[in-house]
Structures are given as structure tokens and as C-alpha cells.
Amino acid sequence: NLSSQGLVACSVSVLLSYYF
């Protein structure tokens, strides 16, 4: 759903900030 996609996008950006 829309809210879960936003949550996934937020989690991905957090993971990317941890990796890079």
C-alpha cells in the first residue's frame, strides 16, 4: 500500500545512509 511503500522508501534511505 501507499503507506507501506513510504515506510520502505524511508528504511532504504536510512540503510543507504548507514552504508555510505
C-alpha angles and dihedrals in degrees: 000000000000096000093047090049089053090050091050091049090050092049091048092051090049091050091049090051089053093048097043 
